[in-house]
Amino acid sequence: MSSTPSTDLFRPLQEGDPAVVGGYRLAAVLGTGGMGKVYLSYTPGGRPIALKVIRSEFSEDPEFRRRFTQEVQAAQRVQGLYTAPVIDFDTEGDRPWLATAYVPGPSLAHAVAQHGGLPLRSVLLLAVGVAEALHVIHGAGIVHRDLKPANVLLASDGPRVIDFGIARAADATSLTGAGVSVGTPAFMAPEQASAGTVTPATDVFALGQIAAFAAIGSPAYGEGSSHAVLYRIVHEDPDLSGLPAELLPLVTRCLSRDPAARPSPAEVIELCHELSPVALRQGEDWLPQKVSGSITERLRLPEPAKTPPPRPAVAPTPTEVSSPNPAPGAVNPYAPTSFSTPAAPTQSAPGAPGPVPPPGRPMYPGPGHPTPAPGYPSHATPAPGFHTPPPGAHGAHAPWGFPPRPKPKRTGLIVAASVVGAIVVLGVIGSLLPDGGAKHKGSGTSSSSGRGGSGASAGGASDGGKPKADPKPVSYPGIDLTAGYELMLADSPPRPVEGEDLAYGNADLYFSVVNFLDEAKIGTANGKLVLLNNAQKGSLETCRAETRYTKTIALDQLSSGSEICVHSDAGHIAVATYRGKSGKDEPGSYVTVDLRIWRNAEEPKSD
């Protein structure tokens, strides 16, 4: 097979497509939908992302912008194994955009169109994964509203639900009265189609539709004009004649006209396990081989651009080169969300030029994203140089490059030479002073054993200017963290102590319980957490590379062996491996974790 990327999957940029959005150099077009256009781009570290630029018609609607901001902030709280995490966004620029992790897999719509229905085991694993995604999405206070085969991507390790929450931003804007409808008729629930009422049960109806579509190879309520399909959904029964008998109990309950009679996502998962003739375990064999080949195609990505975008016609002034702090910048980018636009075969997003950061600023996200509502990425301020600049900024360059600065005048060279000479003289004098003269500098190393101590960063320079080696990990197996208790990574060994105000205190890691483990969570008040997926191995390298963060993780998202990256504001990094929780009959509530800690593994967060 050729290693050349398919032009059908990665279409080249055309006239009218921006070269750069929010500091990301665009590489190809992934798809176009009712909400906008989706592009392939890369982080400076080479990780592919899907970047969705919203259509200008929506951008000009103030109510859309308000809702879009709310929904993107809510989407940041969604951290599930079956969703594509939000990486970055900007809701304030001329053309709002959002970026999520790129998922190398076809949409369910594309896979069924190309290869027909899926076998029973694949459909059950699909339903389990989508149900788990809905459980996390609903837990963040979001109703998807437009769950359909085009918004479910088939990755090698399970499905991924995308575009959650974006449909609400478009709903009830001025555009809904101008021929742009929100939602897809064939997968709407009766209450959504008739009265516009939307609840989490609406998404469960769509889940039943998706399961039937995946098994039969066509929509359960048939095809045709949107009005005809909506009439059948509201007034007629679905055609399930081609559905395997094993799936009938699941699909019929999900497609109940009464929202209260539909199962919850958790009940869907339980029902799938009961209906399956074999144990359901996600793995790389969950899809038929013919569908897996589509995943391989999507791994052959176009090469990221190695040259900066074209220079502006007018050279930047010195003020622009040393630009002031840009206005804070503010993703799920895939399939279309309107009646009138056909589903894109893969991730799709809106297309429109976004403002370009001013020259001279680095384009990689450091610690600091726009503040979300409690529960997901938790940085109070945007990282310098990672947002959309204020209107009127000139220049464009790749996230890893800088445009040439204006040539300085000779007078500047003279001044610079004088300064360098003075520094050299001072350096010579300093080297002649006795060692005691260094006492006025920030001497001494911080102990890593004190609570909250930071010490020197492993990523910094050691004596002599040589890079400091990564710290050695220290392991602490079998730590029982009781509800209401916290621990600090700097302590050796980390000892759980009772916390007074867990969510707003100084805990690097805590365990909180409400209502006997029904609302239990692991959290941090002094850093950030990342729940790794099954395909990731917990390590210092993995934790440093991850860009999706949260402050809390619900206990029902974890199973034995789940790994969590813990980043302490003091500069320590740990991998916490979840081993289980106490039983309901035990006198106390606790979780057991193994900790592997790299102390002073990164620069401490400044106050």
ChimeraX attribute file (.defattr): number of C-alpha atoms within 10 A of each C-alpha:
attribute: neighborCount
match mode: 1-to-1
recipient: residues
	/A:1	4
	/A:2	7
	/A:3	10
	/A:4	10
	/A:5	16
	/A:6	14
	/A:7	11
	/A:8	10
	/A:9	19
	/A:10	20
	/A:11	17
	/A:12	16
	/A:13	15
	/A:14	10
	/A:15	7
	/A:16	9
	/A:17	17
	/A:18	18
	/A:19	24
	/A:20	23
	/A:21	31
	/A:22	29
	/A:23	28
	/A:24	26
	/A:25	27
	/A:26	25
	/A:27	22
	/A:28	24
	/A:29	27
	/A:30	28
	/A:31	28
	/A:32	27
	/A:33	26
	/A:34	23
	/A:35	29
	/A:36	25
	/A:37	28
	/A:38	35
	/A:39	33
	/A:40	27
	/A:41	27
	/A:42	21
	/A:43	18
	/A:44	19
	/A:45	10
	/A:46	10
	/A:47	12
	/A:48	19
	/A:49	25
	/A:50	31
	/A:51	37
	/A:52	36
	/A:53	32
	/A:54	27
	/A:55	20
	/A:56	17
	/A:57	13
	/A:58	21
	/A:59	20
	/A:60	14
	/A:61	14
	/A:62	12
	/A:63	17
	/A:64	22
	/A:65	20
	/A:66	13
	/A:67	20
	/A:68	25
	/A:69	21
	/A:70	18
	/A:71	20
	/A:72	25
	/A:73	24
	/A:74	21
	/A:75	26
	/A:76	27
	/A:77	29
	/A:78	30
	/A:79	28
	/A:80	22
	/A:81	22
	/A:82	26
	/A:83	28
	/A:84	27
	/A:85	25
	/A:86	29
	/A:87	23
	/A:88	26
	/A:89	28
	/A:90	26
	/A:91	24
	/A:92	19
	/A:93	23
	/A:94	17
	/A:95	23
	/A:96	32
	/A:97	35
	/A:98	25
	/A:99	28
	/A:100	25
	/A:101	22
	/A:102	22
	/A:103	25
	/A:104	21
	/A:105	28
	/A:106	26
	/A:107	29
	/A:108	26
	/A:109	25
	/A:110	21
	/A:111	25
	/A:112	20
	/A:113	13
	/A:114	12
	/A:115	12
	/A:116	17
	/A:117	19
	/A:118	22
	/A:119	15
	/A:120	19
	/A:121	20
	/A:122	21
	/A:123	22
	/A:124	27
	/A:125	24
	/A:126	28
	/A:127	24
	/A:128	29
	/A:129	24
	/A:130	27
	/A:131	23
	/A:132	22
	/A:133	25
	/A:134	29
	/A:135	20
	/A:136	23
	/A:137	24
	/A:138	19
	/A:139	14
	/A:140	19
	/A:141	15
	/A:142	22
	/A:143	22
	/A:144	25
	/A:145	27
	/A:146	28
	/A:147	29
	/A:148	29
	/A:149	27
	/A:150	28
	/A:151	29
	/A:152	27
	/A:153	29
	/A:154	29
	/A:155	20
	/A:156	21
	/A:157	18
	/A:158	24
	/A:159	29
	/A:160	23
	/A:161	30
	/A:162	29
	/A:163	28
	/A:164	28
	/A:165	24
	/A:166	28
	/A:167	24
	/A:168	22
	/A:169	20
	/A:170	25
	/A:171	19
	/A:172	14
	/A:173	19
	/A:174	17
	/A:175	16
	/A:176	13
	/A:177	9
	/A:178	8
	/A:179	11
	/A:180	19
	/A:181	20
	/A:182	25
	/A:183	24
	/A:184	23
	/A:185	26
	/A:186	25
	/A:187	29
	/A:188	26
	/A:189	30
	/A:190	25
	/A:191	18
	/A:192	18
	/A:193	21
	/A:194	13
	/A:195	8
	/A:196	11
	/A:197	11
	/A:198	19
	/A:199	15
	/A:200	20
	/A:201	24
	/A:202	25
	/A:203	27
	/A:204	27
	/A:205	26
	/A:206	23
	/A:207	28
	/A:208	25
	/A:209	27
	/A:210	29
	/A:211	29
	/A:212	30
	/A:213	26
	/A:214	27
	/A:215	24
	/A:216	21
	/A:217	20
	/A:218	20
	/A:219	21
	/A:220	26
	/A:221	23
	/A:222	14
	/A:223	12
	/A:224	11
	/A:225	11
	/A:226	13
	/A:227	12
	/A:228	14
	/A:229	21
	/A:230	23
	/A:231	15
	/A:232	15
	/A:233	25
	/A:234	16
	/A:235	10
	/A:236	12
	/A:237	14
	/A:238	17
	/A:239	14
	/A:240	19
	/A:241	10
	/A:242	12
	/A:243	19
	/A:244	13
	/A:245	12
	/A:246	15
	/A:247	21
	/A:248	16
	/A:249	12
	/A:250	24
	/A:251	24
	/A:252	18
	/A:253	18
	/A:254	27
	/A:255	27
	/A:256	19
	/A:257	19
	/A:258	14
	/A:259	21
	/A:260	9
	/A:261	12
	/A:262	22
	/A:263	19
	/A:264	18
	/A:265	26
	/A:266	13
	/A:267	14
	/A:268	25
	/A:269	20
	/A:270	12
	/A:271	17
	/A:272	22
	/A:273	17
	/A:274	13
	/A:275	16
	/A:276	15
	/A:277	11
	/A:278	9
	/A:279	10
	/A:280	16
	/A:281	13
	/A:282	18
	/A:283	13
	/A:284	13
	/A:285	13
	/A:286	23
	/A:287	23
	/A:288	14
	/A:289	9
	/A:290	11
	/A:291	21
	/A:292	19
	/A:293	13
	/A:294	20
	/A:295	17
	/A:296	13
	/A:297	19
	/A:298	19
	/A:299	13
	/A:300	16
	/A:301	18
	/A:302	18
	/A:303	12
	/A:304	18
	/A:305	13
	/A:306	10
	/A:307	11
	/A:308	17
	/A:309	17
	/A:310	12
	/A:311	15
	/A:312	12
	/A:313	8
	/A:314	8
	/A:315	15
	/A:316	21
	/A:317	12
	/A:318	12
	/A:319	8
	/A:320	16
	/A:321	20
	/A:322	14
	/A:323	17
	/A:324	12
	/A:325	13
	/A:326	19
	/A:327	17
	/A:328	21
	/A:329	26
	/A:330	24
	/A:331	33
	/A:332	34
	/A:333	38
	/A:334	38
	/A:335	36
	/A:336	34
	/A:337	29
	/A:338	22
	/A:339	18
	/A:340	15
	/A:341	16
	/A:342	15
	/A:343	26
	/A:344	24
	/A:345	26
	/A:346	31
	/A:347	37
	/A:348	32
	/A:349	35
	/A:350	28
	/A:351	28
	/A:352	24
	/A:353	21
	/A:354	23
	/A:355	27
	/A:356	26
	/A:357	33
	/A:358	30
	/A:359	25
	/A:360	20
	/A:361	23
	/A:362	21
	/A:363	25
	/A:364	18
	/A:365	19
	/A:366	13
	/A:367	15
	/A:368	15
	/A:369	24
	/A:370	21
	/A:371	16
	/A:372	20
	/A:373	15
	/A:374	16
	/A:375	19
	/A:376	26
	/A:377	29
	/A:378	25
	/A:379	18
	/A:380	12
	/A:381	13
	/A:382	20
	/A:383	19
	/A:384	19
	/A:385	26
	/A:386	25
	/A:387	30
	/A:388	27
	/A:389	24
	/A:390	19
	/A:391	13
	/A:392	10
	/A:393	17
	/A:394	21
	/A:395	23
	/A:396	26
	/A:397	27
	/A:398	26
	/A:399	25
	/A:400	18
	/A:401	18
	/A:402	18
	/A:403	21
	/A:404	12
	/A:405	15
	/A:406	11
	/A:407	7
	/A:408	9
	/A:409	8
	/A:410	9
	/A:411	9
	/A:412	10
	/A:413	11
	/A:414	10
	/A:415	11
	/A:416	12
	/A:417	12
	/A:418	11
	/A:419	11
	/A:420	11
	/A:421	12
	/A:422	11
	/A:423	12
	/A:424	11
	/A:425	10
	/A:426	11
	/A:427	11
	/A:428	10
	/A:429	10
	/A:430	13
	/A:431	10
	/A:432	9
	/A:433	10
	/A:434	8
	/A:435	9
	/A:436	7
	/A:437	11
	/A:438	11
	/A:439	9
	/A:440	7
	/A:441	7
	/A:442	7
	/A:443	8
	/A:444	9
	/A:445	9
	/A:446	12
	/A:447	14
	/A:448	19
	/A:449	17
	/A:450	13
	/A:451	18
	/A:452	22
	/A:453	21
	/A:454	25
	/A:455	22
	/A:456	23
	/A:457	21
	/A:458	20
	/A:459	15
	/A:460	15
	/A:461	13
	/A:462	13
	/A:463	7
	/A:464	6
	/A:465	8
	/A:466	9
	/A:467	12
	/A:468	14
	/A:469	13
	/A:470	16
	/A:471	17
	/A:472	13
	/A:473	17
	/A:474	14
	/A:475	15
	/A:476	15
	/A:477	14
	/A:478	14
	/A:479	19
	/A:480	19
	/A:481	24
	/A:482	21
	/A:483	22
	/A:484	19
	/A:485	21
	/A:486	28
	/A:487	22
	/A:488	26
	/A:489	30
	/A:490	26
	/A:491	17
	/A:492	13
	/A:493	14
	/A:494	17
	/A:495	15
	/A:496	20
	/A:497	15
	/A:498	15
	/A:499	18
	/A:500	12
	/A:501	13
	/A:502	21
	/A:503	19
	/A:504	10
	/A:505	13
	/A:506	22
	/A:507	26
	/A:508	28
	/A:509	28
	/A:510	26
	/A:511	27
	/A:512	25
	/A:513	18
	/A:514	11
	/A:515	7
	/A:516	12
	/A:517	19
	/A:518	11
	/A:519	12
	/A:520	21
	/A:521	21
	/A:522	21
	/A:523	25
	/A:524	27
	/A:525	21
	/A:526	22
	/A:527	24
	/A:528	24
	/A:529	29
	/A:530	23
	/A:531	26
	/A:532	21
	/A:533	15
	/A:534	14
	/A:535	11
	/A:536	11
	/A:537	13
	/A:538	21
	/A:539	18
	/A:540	20
	/A:541	9
	/A:542	13
	/A:543	22
	/A:544	13
	/A:545	11
	/A:546	13
	/A:547	16
	/A:548	23
	/A:549	28
	/A:550	24
	/A:551	24
	/A:552	28
	/A:553	24
	/A:554	19
	/A:555	20
	/A:556	13
	/A:557	15
	/A:558	18
	/A:559	13
	/A:560	12
	/A:561	14
	/A:562	19
	/A:563	26
	/A:564	23
	/A:565	26
	/A:566	29
	/A:567	28
	/A:568	30
	/A:569	22
	/A:570	28
	/A:571	25
	/A:572	29
	/A:573	29
	/A:574	28
	/A:575	29
	/A:576	26
	/A:577	22
	/A:578	21
	/A:579	19
	/A:580	17
	/A:581	18
	/A:582	15
	/A:583	13
	/A:584	10
	/A:585	7
	/A:586	8
	/A:587	8
	/A:588	11
	/A:589	21
	/A:590	23
	/A:591	22
	/A:592	19
	/A:593	24
	/A:594	19
	/A:595	24
	/A:596	23
	/A:597	26
	/A:598	24
	/A:599	28
	/A:600	25
	/A:601	28
	/A:602	24
	/A:603	17
	/A:604	19
	/A:605	13
	/A:606	7
	/A:607	4
